[in-house]
Amino acid sequence: MTTSAAGRPLIPQPPSTVTALRQAVAQVSPAALPAFTRELDEAADQARQGSDLAPLQRFIAQWAAYVHIQRQPQLAEDLRRWERVAATGTAEEAFKAASEIGKILDATHAALDAARR
């Protein structure tokens, strides 16, 4: 992943559609495409079995958040760093890491919600 000038996102946030998110994942994190496809298949199967769109809606929300973070290299690195601390740090460090991860995810979802309005 390369950073664009002045720390701007690598790509614009795509619309929250399966096709647009797949294209964005291919650009910002190609290694995540197999997980994207696997999780899409699982969500589609769950939606069919339950005659409910909720699994697909959750899938889209999850991957829109993923793209929002990954298209910003510094934010993505911060998240990975806090995830490492949460996995390997002391209990106190893990608690701090969980708080920081929560802040990143809260800000991500707030930004996505604001963009939908």
C-alpha positions in Angstrom: 0.0 0.0 0.0 1.3 3.4 -0.8 0.4 6.7 0.8 -1.0 9.5 -1.4 0.2 13.0 -1.1 -0.4 14.8 2.2 -1.8 11.8 3.9 -5.0 11.8 1.9 -7.0 8.6 1.5 -5.6 6.3 -1.3 -9.1 6.1 -2.8 -12.4 7.8 -2.2 -14.9 5.9 0.0 -16.9 3.8 -2.4 -20.7 3.4 -2.2 -21.8 0.6 0.1 -22.5 -1.9 -2.6 -20.9 -5.4 -3.0 -19.5 -4.5 -6.4 -18.0 -1.2 -5.3 -16.6 -2.6 -2.0 -15.0 -5.6 -3.9 -13.3 -3.2 -6.3 -12.1 -1.1 -3.3 -10.8 -4.1 -1.4 -8.9 -5.1 -4.6 -7.2 -1.7 -4.6 -6.4 -1.1 -1.0 -5.9 -4.7 0.3 -5.9 -7.3 -2.4 -4.8 -10.0 0.1 -8.3 -9.6 1.8 -10.2 -10.5 -1.3 -10.5 -14.2 -0.4 -12.0 -13.3 3.0 -14.3 -10.9 1.3 -15.6 -13.5 -1.1 -15.9 -16.2 1.6 -17.8 -13.8 4.0 -20.1 -12.7 1.1 -20.9 -16.3 0.3 -21.7 -17.0 4.0 -23.9 -13.9 4.3 -25.8 -14.7 1.1 -26.4 -18.3 2.4 -27.6 -17.0 5.7 -29.9 -14.5 4.0 -31.4 -17.2 1.8 -31.9 -19.6 4.7 -33.5 -17.0 6.9 -35.3 -15.0 4.2 -33.7 -12.0 5.8 -31.4 -9.4 4.4 -29.7 -8.6 7.8 -26.7 -10.9 7.1 -26.0 -9.0 3.9 -26.5 -5.7 5.5 -24.0 -6.6 8.3 -21.6 -7.8 5.6 -21.8 -4.5 3.7 -21.4 -2.5 6.9 -18.4 -4.5 8.0 -16.6 -4.2 4.7 -17.5 -0.6 4.2 -15.8 0.1 7.6 -12.8 -2.1 6.6 -12.3 -0.1 3.4 -12.7 3.2 5.2 -9.8 2.2 7.4 -7.6 0.5 4.9 -7.8 3.4 2.4 -6.0 5.5 5.0 -2.6 3.9 5.5 -1.8 5.7 8.8 -5.2 4.8 10.3 -4.8 1.2 9.2 -1.3 1.0 10.7 -2.6 2.5 14.0 -5.4 -0.1 14.1 -2.9 -3.0 13.4 -0.5 -1.6 16.1 -3.4 -1.5 18.7 -4.5 -5.0 17.7 -0.9 -6.3 18.3 -0.9 -4.6 21.7 -4.2 -6.1 22.6 -3.0 -9.6 21.6 0.4 -9.4 23.3 0.4 -6.7 25.9 -0.2 -6.8 29.6 -3.8 -6.6 30.9 -3.4 -2.9 31.3 -2.0 -2.4 27.8 -4.7 -4.6 26.3 -7.4 -2.5 28.1 -5.9 0.7 26.6 -5.6 -1.0 23.2 -9.3 -2.1 23.3 -10.2 1.5 24.1 -8.2 2.9 21.2 -9.6 0.2 18.8 -13.1 1.2 19.9 -12.3 4.9 19.2 -11.1 4.0 15.7 -14.2 1.9 15.0 -16.6 4.5 16.5 -15.0 7.3 14.3 -15.2 5.0 11.3 -18.9 4.3 11.7 -19.6 7.9 12.5 -17.9 9.0 9.2 -19.8 6.3 7.2 -23.1 7.4 8.8 -22.4 11.0 8.0 -21.6 10.2 4.4 -25.0 8.4 4.0 -26.9 11.5 5.1 
